[in-house]
Amino acid sequence: MSPGARVALGASFFVLFVLLWSAVTFGGLVSKTFLADPLTMLRSGWTLMAKYNFAYDIGMTVWRVLGGFLLAAVLAVPLGVLMGAYKPVEAFFEPFVSFARYLPASAFIPLLILWAGIGEAQKLAVIFIGSFFQLVLMVAVSVGNTRRDLVEAAYTLGAGDRGIVTRVLLPSSAPEIAETLRMVLGWAWTYVIVAELIGASSGIGHMITDSQALLATDQIIFGIIVIGLIGLVTDFAFKALNRAVFPWAQIGR
């Protein structure tokens, strides 16, 4: 499929979605109290930006996502590589990581508020917990799935354990690790909104909570759409970066 056709098909879904949304709301099939129409949503979004400094809330949410995610990635990727490369390391960490990744990050919020208060540390910790354990296990699987014939060929040529990791395992699994980072970054957005719903004085989640109390579905929808647009932009940026850094991984796609 050509890039133009792919873009056209992707855009057509959004057009159909907005048309359906408009038909349901402007046609009176759903009360505006429960679902605002697109024009009202856009007007409310403009008001939030112009009068209530919603751009600051967006910036705070983006900062929290990037801060918590980068901290998780810096620690999780090396640990995942070690687990995928060395079986003793995997045997030591894998049971706990597998256990911890099933724990919902939102369940830690009461404890984190007790330990760190309701400041930025608590929100970063929620994103870190939600991202770290998923990243560790997915990176370990990516490294462990390296073709065995490549490893055996490297050993035959005289490579040591360190050379296997740096010259075989990492180059082979790097594109998949980058894709893992892209996917988990999307999950980090869900965790930051949960963190901002409780004890936050800024951020998109804070605005959504305030809007819920006022039954302002137009503002709630605008906040949700902003999150989706930011996520879409970062997702495309990640894909473009991956294609530029790992061009060999795109062959056959």
N, C-alpha and C positions, 0 to 999 in steps of 0.2 A: 504494500500500500504506500502510495506517495505521501510525503509530508503534508502537502496541501489537502489531500483527501482526509487525512487523519485529523487535521485541524478543523476542517469543515464539519466532519461528523461529530467531533467533540463539542463544537460551538452549537450545533443544531440541537443537541440535548438541552443545553441551557436555554435556548430560545423557546423550545417546546415547554420546558418547565415554567418559565415566566408567563407564557401564554395561558397555561393551565391555571397557574396561580391567579392571574388577572381575571380569568373567566369565573373562577370560584368566588373571588372577593368582590369584584365589581358587579357580578351578577346577583349578589345578595344571597348566595347559597350558604355562606358562613358569616356569622356576625363579626364585625371589625374588632369587637372586644376580644375575640379569640384568635383572629388572624387578620392582621392589617394588610391592606392592599399595597402593591409595589410603590405607587406614588407617595402614599402617606409614609411608608418606610423611608423613602429617599428624602422627603422633607424633614423627617425627624432626624435622620442621619446628618443632614446639613446643619440643623439646629445644634445637635450634639457637638459637631466639629467647631462651629462658629461661636457658640455661646458658652459651652460647658467644657471646653478644652479636652475633648475626647481623644485628640491626638496624643496627649500626654498619657492617657490610660493605655492606648495602643502601644506606645513606646515602653511603658513599664511591663506590659505583658510580654512583649517581644524580648525585652532584656531578661526577664525571669526564665523564659523558655530557653534562650540561648545559654544563659549562665548555668542552669541546672543540667542541660543536655551536654554542654561541653565538659563540665566537670565529670559527668558520668562516662562520657566517651574517653576522656584522657585516662581514666582508671580502668575502664572495662575492656578496651581494645587490647592493651598489653596482657591483661589477665586471660582474656579469651584466646589470644595467640598462644600463650604458654599452655593453656589447657588443651588446645588442639594439637600442639606439637609434642607434649610430653604426657604420657599416660599416667605416671604417678601424680602429677599436678592435677590432671583431670579427675583421678580417683579421689583426691583429697577435697577438691572444691565442688565438684559436680553435684553431689547429693544436696548440699546446702543451697547452692544456686538454683537448682531445680525446685527445691522447697520454697525459696524466697520469691521466685518469680511468679508464683501463684497467689501471693499475698497482695490484695488490692492496696495500692498506694494511699487511697482515700482513708483506709482503716487506720493509717498511722497519724492522721491529722490531729486527733485529740492528744496523742502522746507528744507529737512534735510541738504543739502549742504549749504544753507543759514544759518541755525541754528548752524550746527556743523562742517562746512567745509568739506573737502574731506578726512579727516583722518579716524582712526579706529572707532571713535564714530558714524560716519554716517553709516558705513557698519553694525555695530552691531545693530544700531537702525532699519535699514531696515529688518534685520532678526527677531528682536524682534517684530516689528509690524506685520510681516507676520505670525509669529507663535503664538503670545500671544492670540489673540482673537479667533483663531481656537481652541486652547487648552482649553481655559476657557469654551467655549460652549460644547465641546465634553466631557470634564470631568464632567460638570454639568449634562449632559444627562446620562452618565454612573452611576453616584451616584444616580440620580433620578430614574433609572430603577431597583434599588435594590428590590428584592422580598418583597412584602408588608407583607406576612405572617411572614417573619423573623423579620420585624420591630414590628409587632403586638405582636409576641411572646416575644420579648425583653421587650416591655412595660408591658406585663402581668407579667413578672418575676421581675418587679420593676425597670427597667433601666430608667434613666433620659435622657434628650435630649443629653447631652454630651456623655453619655454612648452609646446611639444609634449611634452617629456619629463614635465614636472611636472603638466600638466593633461589630457593624453590618454593617454600610454603607461603612466604609473604607475597612475592610477585604473583603466584598463582591465585591466591585467595583475595588479593587486594580489591579487584572489582566487585566481588560479592560482599566484602566487608563494607565498601562504600555504599552499596545498595542497602545493606542492613542499617547503616547510619541514616540513610534517607527515610526508611520506613519507620524507624524508632523515633526520629524527629517528629513525625506526624503524631505518634502516640503521646509525645511530650506535651503537645498542645492540649490534649484532653486532661492531662494531670494539672496543668497550670490553671485551667478554668475551675477545676474542683478546688484547688488551693485558694483561689481568689473568691470563691463563694462564701468562705468562712473567714472572718477576721481581717478583711482587706479594706483599705481606704482608697485604693486606686486599682486600675486594671479593667480589662474588658469584663471579666467575671463579676467584679464589683458593680459595674454599670448594669449588667444583666440582673443581678440581685435587686438593685434599687428599682429597676424598671418592673420587675415582677410584682413588687409591693404596690406599684401604681397601676398595674394591669396594662402597662404600655407595651403591647405586643409589637408595635412598630419599632421601638428601640431595641427590644430583645432580638427581633429578626435582623435588624441592622448589625448588632454586635456579632451575631452568629455568622452573617455573610462576610463581615470583615475578617473574622477568623479564617473562614474558608478561602477568601482571596489571598490572604497572607500565606496560608498553607500551600495554595496552588502555585504562587510565585516562587516560594522556597523550593517546592518540589521540582518545578521546571529548572530552577537554577542548579539544583543538585544533579539532575539528569544531564544538563549541559556540561557541568564540571566533570562528571564521570565520563562522558563521551570524550572530552578533551584530554583527560589524564590517562584513561584506559581505552584507547581506540581499538585495541585488539579484541576487547571483550564485546564489541558491537558486531563482530563478524557473525553472520548467520541470523541476526535478529531482524 
